[in-house]
Amino acid sequence: MTNSNTDLVDAIVKGMQEKKGLDISIVDLTEVLNAYANYFIICSGTSNTNVQAIANSVEEITRELVEEKPKHIEGYREANWILMDYFDTMVHIFQEEERSHFDLENLWADGKITNITEIQ
C-alpha cells in the first residue's frame, strides 16, 4: 500500500472502531485482475442506528485525518448496508444478516484479507 492508501485505510478503520464496528476486514484487491477497487473495508453494526453512526464516524475521521471525503454514499437511509465510495477504496458497513447474505469476503477471496482484531 502506498502511504496515501495506508493512511486512508487506517482512517477508515479508526472511524469504524470509534463507533464499535464489528468484525472489521480489509480486503486488498490490488493483485486481483479486473477488480473495480483496490481495497474493500468491511464491518458490521448492530442496528440501523449503529450502522449510520459508523458511516458518520468514517466520514468525519477520514476528512479530519486524511482530508478525504467519499465520492458517493449509498444505503444510508435504510442502513442495512451502507456503501461509501472513496474512489479506489470501498467501505461496506453491514448489519450482520446482510453481511452474511452477500458474503463479500468469500466473493472476493482472491484478495488478501486482513482481519482487524484490536484497536489501532
Secondary structure as the mmCIF struct_conf table of DSSP 4:
data_model
#
loop_
_struct_conf.conf_type_id
_struct_conf.id
_struct_conf.beg_label_comp_id
_struct_conf.beg_label_asym_id
_struct_conf.beg_label_seq_id
_struct_conf.end_label_comp_id
_struct_conf.end_label_asym_id
_struct_conf.end_label_seq_id
HELX_RH_AL_P HELX_RH_AL_P1 ASN A 3 GLU A 18
TURN_TY1_P TURN_TY1_P1 LYS A 19 LYS A 20
STRN STRN1 LEU A 22 ASP A 28
TURN_TY1_P TURN_TY1_P2 THR A 30 GLU A 31
BEND BEND1 VAL A 32 VAL A 32
TURN_TY1_P TURN_TY1_P3 LEU A 33 ASN A 34
BEND BEND2 TYR A 36 TYR A 36
BEND BEND3 ASN A 38 ASN A 38
STRN STRN2 TYR A 39 GLY A 45
BEND BEND4 THR A 46 SER A 47
HELX_RH_AL_P HELX_RH_AL_P2 ASN A 48 VAL A 66
BEND BEND5 LYS A 71 LYS A 71
STRN STRN3 HIS A 72 GLU A 74
BEND BEND6 GLY A 75 GLY A 75
TURN_TY1_P TURN_TY1_P4 TYR A 76 GLU A 78
BEND BEND7 ASN A 80 ASN A 80
STRN STRN4 TRP A 81 TYR A 86
TURN_TY1_P TURN_TY1_P5 PHE A 87 ASP A 88
STRN STRN5 THR A 89 GLN A 95
HELX_RH_AL_P HELX_RH_AL_P3 GLU A 96 PHE A 102
HELX_RH_AL_P HELX_RH_AL_P4 LEU A 104 LEU A 107
TURN_TY1_P TURN_TY1_P6 TRP A 108 ASP A 110
BEND BEND8 GLY A 111 GLY A 111
STRN STRN6 LYS A 112 ILE A 116
BEND BEND9 GLU A 118 GLU A 118
#
